[in-house]
């Protein structure tokens, strides 16, 4: 065994010990942690379901043929295949818990968005009064997840209801199908910024991510896709494609900020993209103008409608500490959140991040460009962690950031071995635990 592989295994061992520590230390204090199976919001419940066989088949096929297919398919066909396979992987894992428990009920019971659809009969009036219902002691206070996000999150499901796609089934499938495009967006960005070879190597890992366990059961998969496409379009704009992509990137980043307050941290990933494309930005400063113009659209629309983002965030911080956030101990979650990240990104990503650090130190050409992108995502995630506003449930909350750590796996040798580890982790998590999402 050569020295770099041995160092990868040392990093993996450290990550495993982190997860074990989070489990063992969390068990005696789980009442304070407000989760059933620390560090995850889950309960121990070994089970199989309708999605078990399809999930195993998708995993086996991706491990056996994924690297070769990713290397040989024409680029556009690869993107379509990645999206289709990712959709199948997410959907099959969700169906391990059955249609109702796995998909149809999640956004109604756990995420709560669909419970308040009827309160948006007059959308402009609801937006004007949105902040009046954030605090727990306010009249008709919003459920936790509605209060915890800007109104674009809930408004998405209101609009789906208005066009006839009503109920948890349609909402769940929206999150699955749209969320699965996140891997495509990441591939587009990696190809534009770091080269097609690395993007092709990353493709099977993006498809077979353990994060799929939660991407079929929460709106955060949808948020992850919107955020990912904002970065992808910006990457296209700064690498010589049409400058018009910059406006689209700004528009989607503005929407991202009105889907989740925490995803404003994607500005760090956007800044990395601008740095990597700085030559193009200097040559065509109109890129920044178009990006800012696009960025202004969604905030302007919500502000004109009467919603104050800053006031809402201030109230949210208070609401967060009124609920479970005020009970969950920061001293545990500030490191146990990272154990959750290991579980959603997998052991291959741990090894990939180690190689990312090496690439930064040795300054390899294309590798360092990928490493800078991944490092920006890691920095955004760590900032969210240190903020204290993400104590627990980061297995779903950090899905948007996790997608940008996975490309580090492109730096690994022996991809089938690492893909096997990724698939086994996802299958074990989904079959041994009944996740809260």
C-alpha positions in Angstrom: 0.0 0.0 0.0 1.5 3.3 -1.0 1.9 6.2 1.4 -0.9 8.5 0.0 -3.4 5.7 0.3 -2.3 5.0 3.8 -2.8 8.6 4.7 -6.2 8.5 3.2 -7.1 5.6 5.5 -5.7 7.5 8.5 -8.1 10.4 7.7 -11.0 7.9 7.3 -10.1 6.4 10.7 -10.2 9.8 12.3 -13.6 10.5 10.8 -15.0 7.2 12.0 -13.7 7.9 15.5 -15.5 11.3 15.3 -18.8 9.7 14.4 -18.3 7.0 17.1 -17.6 9.7 19.7 -20.7 11.7 18.6 -22.8 8.6 19.1 -21.3 7.5 22.4 -21.2 10.9 24.0 -24.6 11.9 22.7 -26.5 8.9 23.9 -26.5 9.8 27.7 -27.6 13.4 26.9 -30.0 12.8 24.0 -32.9 14.4 25.8 -30.9 17.7 25.8 -29.8 17.1 22.2 -33.4 16.7 21.1 -32.6 14.0 18.6 -33.4 10.3 18.8 -30.1 8.8 17.6 -27.3 11.3 18.2 -25.9 12.9 16.1 -28.8 12.2 13.7 -32.4 13.0 14.0 -33.4 9.4 13.7 -34.4 6.3 15.7 -32.9 2.8 15.6 -35.3 0.7 13.4 -33.8 -1.9 11.2 -36.2 -2.4 8.2 -36.5 -3.0 4.5 -39.1 -1.6 2.1 -40.2 -1.3 -1.5 -37.1 0.8 -2.3 -34.6 -1.7 -1.0 -34.1 -3.8 -4.2 -34.0 -0.8 -6.5 -31.5 1.0 -4.3 -29.2 -2.0 -4.2 -29.4 -2.3 -8.0 -28.7 1.4 -8.6 -25.7 1.2 -6.2 -24.3 -2.0 -7.7 -24.6 -0.6 -11.3 -23.0 2.7 -10.4 -20.1 1.0 -8.6 -19.6 -1.4 -11.5 -20.1 0.8 -14.5 -20.1 4.4 -13.2 -16.4 5.3 -13.6 -16.2 3.8 -17.1 -19.5 5.3 -18.3 -18.5 8.7 -16.9 -15.3 8.6 -18.8 -16.8 7.6 -22.2 -20.2 9.2 -22.6 -20.5 12.4 -24.5 -20.7 15.3 -22.1 -24.4 16.1 -22.5 -25.4 12.5 -22.3 -23.3 12.2 -19.1 -25.2 15.1 -17.6 -28.6 13.5 -18.5 -27.4 10.1 -17.2 -26.1 11.7 -13.9 -29.5 13.4 -13.3 -31.5 10.3 -14.1 -29.3 8.0 -11.9 -29.3 10.5 -9.1 -33.1 10.7 -9.2 -33.3 6.9 -9.1 -30.9 6.7 -6.2 -32.7 9.4 -4.2 -36.1 8.0 -4.9 -35.2 4.4 -4.2 -33.7 5.3 -0.9 -36.8 7.3 0.1 -39.0 4.4 -0.9 -37.3 2.1 1.6 -39.6 3.8 4.1 -42.6 3.4 1.7 -44.3 6.1 -0.4 -46.3 7.8 2.4 -43.6 7.7 5.1 -40.7 8.2 2.7 -42.0 11.0 0.4 -45.7 12.0 0.6 -45.8 12.9 4.4 -42.5 14.5 4.9 -43.2 18.0 3.7 -46.6 17.9 5.5 -45.6 16.5 8.9 -41.8 17.0 9.3 -41.1 20.1 7.2 -44.6 21.7 7.8 -44.7 23.8 4.7 -47.9 22.3 3.3 -49.7 22.9 6.6 -49.8 26.7 5.9 -50.7 26.8 2.2 -54.2 27.9 3.0 -52.9 30.9 4.9 -51.5 32.3 1.6 -54.9 33.0 0.0 -53.8 36.6 -0.3 -50.1 36.3 -1.1 -49.2 40.0 -0.9 -51.0 40.4 2.5 -49.4 37.3 3.9 -45.9 38.6 2.9 -46.6 41.9 4.5 -47.6 40.2 7.8 -45.1 37.3 7.6 -42.7 38.7 10.3 -45.6 39.2 12.7 -46.0 35.5 13.1 -42.3 34.4 13.5 -42.0 34.5 17.3 -43.5 31.6 19.3 -45.5 34.0 21.5 -46.9 35.9 18.4 -50.5 35.3 17.4 -51.0 32.4 14.9 -47.2 31.8 14.9 -45.8 30.0 12.0 -44.6 26.3 12.4 -40.9 26.1 13.0 -39.8 25.4 9.5 -42.0 28.1 8.0 -40.7 30.6 10.5 -37.2 29.4 10.0 -37.0 30.3 6.3 -37.7 33.3 4.2 -41.1 33.1 2.5 -39.9 32.0 -0.9 -39.5 28.5 0.6 -43.2 28.2 1.5 -44.3 30.2 -1.5 -42.9 27.5 -3.8 -45.3 25.0 -2.4 -48.1 27.5 -2.4 -47.5 28.0 -6.2 -47.4 24.2 -6.8 -50.7 24.0 -5.0 -52.1 26.8 -7.2 -51.3 25.0 -10.4 -52.9 21.8 -9.3 -49.9 19.9 -7.9 -51.4 19.6 -4.4 -50.3 17.5 -1.5 -47.2 15.9 -0.1 -46.8 13.5 -3.1 -46.3 16.3 -5.6 -44.3 18.4 -3.2 -42.0 15.4 -2.4 -41.5 14.6 -6.1 -40.7 18.2 -6.8 -37.9 18.1 -4.2 -36.6 14.8 -5.6 -36.6 15.7 -9.2 -35.3 19.2 -8.8 -32.9 18.3 -6.0 -31.3 15.6 -8.3 -30.3 18.4 -10.7 -27.8 19.7 -8.0 -25.3 17.0 -9.1 -25.6 18.2 -12.7 -25.0 21.8 -11.7 -21.9 20.9 -9.7 -20.6 18.9 -12.7 -21.1 21.9 -15.0 -19.2 24.2 -12.6 -16.3 21.8 -12.0 -15.9 21.3 -15.8 -15.9 25.0 -16.4 -13.5 25.8 -13.6 -11.2 22.8 -13.2 -11.5 20.8 -16.4 -13.6 18.0 -17.9 -11.4 15.2 -16.7 -12.0 16.0 -13.0 -15.7 16.6 -13.6 -16.0 13.1 -15.2 -14.1 11.6 -12.3 -16.4 13.3 -9.8 -19.6 12.3 -11.5 -20.2 8.8 -10.0 -19.5 10.2 -6.5 -22.0 13.0 -6.9 -24.6 10.5 -8.1 -24.0 8.0 -5.4 -23.8 10.4 -2.5 -25.0 9.2 1.0 -26.6 12.6 1.1 -29.4 11.1 -1.1 -30.8 9.5 2.1 -32.1 13.0 3.0 -32.4 14.6 -0.4 -35.7 12.7 -1.1 -37.3 13.7 2.2 -36.7 17.5 2.7 -37.1 20.8 0.9 -33.4 21.3 1.4 -32.7 19.2 -1.7 -34.6 21.8 -3.7 -32.7 24.6 -2.0 -29.4 22.8 -2.8 -30.3 22.7 -6.5 -31.1 26.4 -6.7 -27.9 27.3 -4.9 -25.9 24.9 -7.1 -27.2 26.3 -10.3 -26.4 29.8 -9.2 -22.8 28.8 -8.8 -22.8 26.8 -12.1 -24.2 29.7 -14.1 -21.6 32.0 -12.6 -18.9 29.5 -13.5 -20.1 29.5 -17.1 -20.1 33.3 -17.2 -16.5 33.7 -15.9 -15.0 31.1 -18.1 -15.8 32.5 -21.5 -19.4 31.4 -22.1 -22.1 34.0 -22.6 -22.0 36.9 -20.2 -25.8 36.5 -19.9 -25.2 33.6 -17.6 -24.1 36.1 -15.0 -27.6 37.6 -14.8 -29.1 34.2 -14.3 -26.6 33.4 -11.6 -27.5 36.6 -9.8 -31.2 35.8 -10.1 -30.8 32.4 -8.6 -28.5 33.6 -5.8 -31.1 36.1 -4.9 -33.7 33.4 -4.8 -31.3 31.2 -2.7 -31.1 33.9 -0.1 -35.0 34.0 0.1 -35.2 30.2 0.4 -32.9 29.9 3.4 -31.2 32.5 5.5 -28.1 30.3 6.0 -27.5 29.9 2.3 -26.3 33.5 2.1 -23.0 31.8 2.9 -22.9 30.6 -0.7 -21.4 34.0 -1.3 -18.1 32.4 -0.2 -18.4 29.8 -3.0 -19.4 32.5 -5.5 -16.4 34.6 -4.4 -14.2 31.6 -5.2 -15.7 31.3 -8.6 -15.0 35.0 -9.3 -11.5 34.5 -8.1 -10.9 31.5 -10.4 -12.4 33.5 -13.3 -10.8 36.9 -12.3 -9.1 37.3 -15.7 -12.4 37.1 -17.5 -14.0 39.4 -14.9 -11.3 42.0 -15.4 -11.8 41.8 -19.2 -15.5 42.0 -19.0 -16.6 44.0 -15.9 -20.1 43.9 -17.3 -20.3 40.4 -15.8 -20.4 41.9 -12.3 -23.0 44.4 -13.4 -25.2 41.7 -14.8 -24.8 39.6 -11.8 -25.7 42.4 -9.4 -28.7 43.3 -11.6 -29.9 39.7 -11.5 -29.2 39.5 -7.8 -31.5 42.5 -7.1 -34.6 41.1 -8.7 -35.9 38.7 -6.0 -35.0 40.9 -3.0 -36.6 43.9 -4.7 -39.8 41.9 -5.4 -40.1 40.7 -1.8 -39.2 44.1 -0.4 -41.8 45.8 -2.5 -44.3 43.2 -1.4 -43.7 44.2 2.2 -41.3 41.5 3.4 -38.3 42.7 5.4 -35.5 40.1 5.2 -33.3 41.7 7.8 -36.1 42.1 10.3 -37.3 38.6 9.7 -33.8 37.2 10.3 -33.5 39.2 13.6 -36.8 37.7 14.8 -35.7 34.2 13.6 -32.7 34.3 15.9 -35.0 35.0 18.8 -37.4 32.2 17.7 -34.5 29.8 17.3 -33.5 30.3 20.9 -37.1 30.1 22.0 -37.3 26.5 20.7 -34.9 23.5 20.5 -32.0 25.8 19.5 -32.1 27.3 23.0 -31.8 23.8 24.6 -29.3 22.0 22.4 -25.8 22.5 23.8 -23.4 24.3 21.5 -20.4 22.5 23.1 -21.6 19.2 21.7 -23.0 20.3 18.3 -20.1 22.4 17.2 -18.1 19.2 16.6 -21.0 16.6 16.3 -22.3 18.6 13.3 -19.1 17.6 11.6 -19.8 14.0 12.4 -23.2 14.5 10.6 -21.2 15.9 7.6 -19.1 12.7 7.5 -22.3 10.7 7.3 -23.9 12.7 4.5 -20.8 13.0 2.4 -19.2 9.6 3.1 -15.8 8.3 3.9 -14.6 8.8 0.3 -15.1 12.6 0.8 -13.0 12.5 3.9 -10.2 11.0 1.9 -10.9 13.5 -0.9 -10.6 16.4 1.4 -7.3 15.2 2.6 -6.1 15.2 -1.0 -7.6 18.6 -1.5 -5.4 19.9 1.2 -2.4 18.3 -0.5 -3.4 19.9 -3.8 -3.5 23.3 -2.2 -0.1 22.9 -0.7 1.5 21.5 -3.9 -0.4 24.0 -6.2 -1.1 21.5 -9.0 -2.7 23.2 -12.0 -6.3 21.8 -12.4 -6.3 20.1 -9.1 -5.7 23.4 -7.2 -8.7 25.0 -9.0 -10.9 22.2 -7.9 -9.3 22.4 -4.4 -10.1 26.1 -4.1 -13.8 25.5 -5.0 -14.1 22.7 -2.5 -12.3 24.7 0.2 -14.7 27.6 -0.3 -17.6 25.2 0.3 -15.9 23.8 3.4 -15.3 27.3 4.7 -19.0 28.2 4.2 -19.9 25.0 6.1 -17.6 25.7 9.0 -18.9 29.3 9.2 -22.4 27.9 9.5 -21.2 25.5 12.2 -19.4 28.2 14.3 -22.4 30.5 14.1 -24.4 28.4 16.5 -27.5 28.6 14.2 -27.1 25.0 13.0 -27.2 22.9 16.1 -28.4 19.4 15.0 -30.3 18.3 11.9 -27.4 19.4 9.7 -27.8 16.1 7.8 -30.5 18.0 5.9 -29.6 21.7 6.6 -26.1 21.3 5.1 -27.1 19.4 2.0 -26.4 22.4 -0.2 -22.8 22.7 1.1 -22.3 19.0 1.1 -22.8 18.8 -2.7 -19.7 20.9 -3.1 -17.5 18.8 -1.0 -18.2 15.6 -3.0 -16.1 16.7 -6.1 -13.0 16.3 -4.0 -13.5 12.5 -4.6 -12.3 13.1 -8.2 -8.7 13.2 -6.7 -9.0 9.6 -5.4 -7.5 6.5 -7.0 -9.4 3.3 -7.1 -12.8 4.9 -7.5 -14.8 1.6 -7.4 -13.5 0.9 -3.9 -14.5 4.3 -2.6 -17.9 4.2 -4.4 -18.6 0.9 -2.7 -17.9 2.5 0.7 -20.3 5.4 -0.2 -23.1 3.0 -1.3 -22.7 0.8 1.8 -22.9 3.8 4.1 -26.1 5.1 2.5 -27.8 1.7 2.4 -26.9 1.0 6.1 -28.1 4.4 7.3 -31.4 4.1 5.4 -32.1 0.5 6.5 -30.9 0.6 10.1 -32.3 4.0 11.1 -35.7 5.5 10.6 -34.6 9.1 9.8 -36.6 12.1 10.9 -36.3 13.4 7.3 
